[in-house]
Amino acid sequence: VALGWTMAEAGQTLDPAVHEQAERALRGEIRRRADGSYAQIDLEHTDWTCQQTDNPGATQMYLLRFYILPALATAWRVTGDERYAAGARRYMVAYLRDFPTRDDWEPARYDRATQYDIRVGSTDNWGWLGSLPAFIGSQAFDEAFCLELLAAVQVHLRYLYSHVYPDRNIRILHGDVLLLNGFRLAHLPEAAAWRERGRRIINDALRRQVLADGAHLEAVPGYHNGVMHLLTNLWRLGRGLPELGLEI
């Protein structure tokens, strides 16, 4: 699953909760508020800072990490309804329109260190590359658009390679993103360097950040749970692909 979509079994039905999430994503409703209502996004004139929503920080994370993609990808694979693939493309096109791919690309000021990287894809979030295999065969994901998206992925990863976070759980996340996507894009000349840096970061950070009793040095329950989940994902990836050189 970390490497992309696993084909749904024949006859599988779409989970009602996933169906609702996908339908709301088509309407630009992307994050459920505490009162049950949803934050609304205008994809034609997108405010990526989400300042007009009730909780800009939370909505930014949901939007810029592209958390809407798994539901849309699942809905497309199970139903074959092109609306879901076209909806996913619409979110991606909105981003590529407002943040054009170029050699000197860098994230916007509010596009923080756990957003632009997770957007590409991690072992815990499908992102662009994790969901892309699900849309193979859709009219919305023609070759020209896929190549445009892959060009954006490359500039994201090049920036990340030179701006790895110095410490804390974010450093492990950056290693995760470099290693995983360097594996996914193994055909690229740069991919070997991405994988190697990701491997070294993960192995080193594990030794430095996880204490002898298993606690994480941040000692905050929420972060500890997140780091444990992340390292469990990487442990599973390392067991499945020992050639990656993970020492967990």
RALIN-V124192 format. One record per residue. N is the residue number from 0. D_CENTER is the distance of its C-alpha to the mean C-alpha in Angstrom with 1 decimal. Layout:
BEGIN
n: {N/N}
d_center: {D_CENTER/D_CENTER}
END
This chain:
BEGIN
n: {0/1/2/3/4/5/6/7/8/9/10/11/12/13/14/15/16/17/18/19/20/21/22/23/24/25/26/27/28/29/30/31/32/33/34/35/36/37/38/39/40/41/42/43/44/45/46/47/48/49/50/51/52/53/54/55/56/57/58/59/60/61/62/63/64/65/66/67/68/69/70/71/72/73/74/75/76/77/78/79/80/81/82/83/84/85/86/87/88/89/90/91/92/93/94/95/96/97/98/99/100/101/102/103/104/105/106/107/108/109/110/111/112/113/114/115/116/117/118/119/120/121/122/123/124/125/126/127/128/129/130/131/132/133/134/135/136/137/138/139/140/141/142/143/144/145/146/147/148/149/150/151/152/153/154/155/156/157/158/159/160/161/162/163/164/165/166/167/168/169/170/171/172/173/174/175/176/177/178/179/180/181/182/183/184/185/186/187/188/189/190/191/192/193/194/195/196/197/198/199/200/201/202/203/204/205/206/207/208/209/210/211/212/213/214/215/216/217/218/219/220/221/222/223/224/225/226/227/228/229/230/231/232/233/234/235/236/237/238/239/240/241/242/243/244/245/246/247}
d_center: {12.8/10.4/11.4/11.0/13.2/16.5/19.2/20.7/24.3/27.0/28.1/25.1/25.0/22.2/21.7/23.2/20.5/17.8/20.3/20.8/17.2/16.9/20.3/19.5/16.3/18.8/21.0/18.5/18.7/15.4/16.2/19.2/21.7/24.1/26.8/25.1/24.5/21.3/20.0/20.7/19.0/21.1/19.0/22.3/22.8/19.5/19.9/16.5/18.3/18.9/22.3/24.1/22.2/23.6/20.9/19.3/17.2/15.6/15.2/13.7/10.9/10.4/10.8/9.1/5.7/6.6/7.4/10.2/8.9/9.8/13.1/13.9/13.2/15.3/17.9/18.3/18.8/21.2/23.2/23.0/23.2/22.1/21.5/18.1/17.0/18.7/17.0/13.4/15.0/16.6/13.5/12.4/16.0/16.5/14.0/15.6/18.9/18.7/17.0/18.6/17.7/20.4/21.3/21.4/18.1/17.0/14.9/17.0/18.8/16.8/13.3/13.3/12.3/9.5/8.0/8.3/6.9/3.7/3.8/4.8/3.2/5.3/8.3/7.5/4.4/4.7/2.8/6.2/7.6/7.2/8.8/11.1/13.7/14.2/15.5/18.0/21.4/20.5/22.6/19.9/18.0/20.9/21.1/21.5/18.3/16.2/17.9/17.2/13.4/13.7/15.9/13.4/10.9/14.1/15.0/11.8/12.3/16.0/15.7/13.7/16.3/19.0/17.6/16.5/17.0/20.5/20.4/19.2/16.2/14.0/15.7/14.7/11.0/11.6/13.6/11.1/8.7/12.0/13.5/11.1/10.5/14.1/15.0/13.3/15.0/18.2/20.4/19.7/22.3/19.9/17.8/20.4/20.3/16.5/17.0/20.1/18.9/16.0/18.6/21.1/18.9/17.9/21.5/23.1/21.0/21.7/25.4/25.4/23.4/24.4/28.0/30.8/30.7/27.0/26.1/23.4/25.1/23.5/25.4/23.6/23.2/19.8/18.3/20.2/18.7/15.2/16.2/18.2/15.3/13.2/16.3/17.2/14.2/15.1/18.7/18.2/16.4/19.4/21.9/20.7/20.5/23.1/23.3/20.2/22.6/20.8/23.5/22.5}
END
